[in-house]
Amino acid sequence: MKTVLMTAFEPFGGETINPSWEAVRALEGKQISGATIVIRQLPVVFSDVLRVLNQALEEVKPDAILSVGQAGGRSDITVERIGINVDDAPYPGQRRSSAGG
């Protein structure tokens, strides 16, 4: 059986929930088109996110990965065409080396 790893982020910016995580966590363990869904929550702390993601990749060994995120202000689900991943964020907690955000 194939395995799909789905990731989403923890709440950040003072919010108590992250809609992307709420949507993804409902799929844990589901069987969809012959694939088992495994989920992992990612921290919004730049210095931690790759460690957590790499750990999930080693543990799950997925056949495919689908990463979901929150884009404030959008009213529709959209595919991110261009990801600009710069270690810079408007939320100071995202730069700490410990979890938080």
C-alpha positions as CSV (number, residue, x, y, z in Angstrom):
1,M,0.0,0.0,0.0
2,K,1.2,3.5,-0.8
3,T,1.7,6.2,1.8
4,V,1.0,9.9,1.5
5,L,2.6,12.2,4.0
6,M,0.5,15.3,4.5
7,T,2.0,18.2,6.5
8,A,0.5,21.5,7.8
9,F,1.7,24.1,10.2
10,E,1.0,24.8,13.8
11,P,-0.9,28.0,14.7
12,F,1.2,31.2,14.5
13,G,0.8,35.0,14.7
14,G,-1.1,34.8,17.9
15,E,-3.8,32.5,16.5
16,T,-5.1,29.5,18.4
17,I,-5.7,27.4,15.4
18,N,-4.3,27.0,11.9
19,P,-7.0,26.1,9.3
20,S,-4.5,24.2,7.3
21,W,-3.7,21.9,10.2
22,E,-7.4,21.5,11.1
23,A,-8.1,20.3,7.5
24,V,-5.2,17.9,7.4
25,R,-5.5,16.3,10.8
26,A,-9.0,15.1,9.9
27,L,-7.4,12.8,7.3
28,E,-5.0,10.9,9.6
29,G,-5.1,7.2,8.8
30,K,-7.7,7.5,6.0
31,Q,-7.5,5.3,2.9
32,I,-7.8,7.4,-0.3
33,S,-7.4,5.8,-3.7
34,G,-5.3,3.0,-2.3
35,A,-3.0,5.2,-0.2
36,T,-2.8,5.6,3.5
37,I,-2.7,9.2,4.7
38,V,-0.1,10.0,7.5
39,I,0.0,13.5,8.9
40,R,2.6,15.6,10.7
41,Q,2.4,19.1,12.1
42,L,5.3,21.3,11.3
43,P,6.6,24.1,13.5
44,V,6.7,27.7,12.2
45,V,10.1,28.2,13.6
46,F,12.7,28.3,10.7
47,S,15.4,26.6,12.7
48,D,13.1,23.6,13.6
49,V,11.0,22.9,10.6
50,L,13.6,21.0,8.5
51,R,14.5,18.8,11.4
52,V,10.9,17.9,12.0
53,L,10.2,17.4,8.3
54,N,13.3,15.2,7.8
55,Q,12.4,13.1,10.9
56,A,8.9,12.5,9.4
57,L,10.4,11.6,6.0
58,E,12.7,9.0,7.6
59,E,9.9,7.6,9.8
60,V,7.1,7.5,7.3
61,K,9.1,6.9,4.0
62,P,6.2,8.3,2.0
63,D,5.5,7.6,-1.7
64,A,4.2,11.2,-2.0
65,I,4.1,14.3,0.0
66,L,1.4,17.0,0.1
67,S,2.2,20.1,2.2
68,V,-0.7,22.4,3.1
69,G,-0.4,26.0,4.4
70,Q,-2.4,29.0,5.4
71,A,-2.5,32.0,3.2
72,G,-4.1,34.8,5.1
73,G,-6.7,36.9,3.1
74,R,-7.4,34.2,0.5
75,S,-11.0,33.0,0.3
76,D,-10.3,30.0,-1.9
77,I,-8.0,27.0,-1.8
78,T,-5.2,27.7,-4.2
79,V,-2.0,26.0,-5.4
80,E,1.1,28.0,-4.6
81,R,2.9,28.6,-7.9
82,I,6.0,30.2,-6.5
83,G,7.4,29.6,-3.0
84,I,9.7,32.2,-1.7
85,N,11.4,30.6,1.3
86,V,13.4,33.2,3.0
87,D,14.4,33.0,6.6
88,D,12.5,36.2,7.4
89,A,9.1,36.5,9.0
90,P,6.8,39.2,10.5
91,Y,6.3,37.1,13.7
92,P,9.3,37.1,16.0
93,G,8.5,33.7,17.4
94,Q,9.2,32.1,14.0
95,R,12.9,33.0,14.4
96,R,13.4,31.4,17.8
97,S,15.1,28.0,18.1
98,S,12.4,26.7,20.4
99,A,8.9,25.9,19.4
100,G,6.4,28.7,19.4
101,G,5.0,31.2,17.1
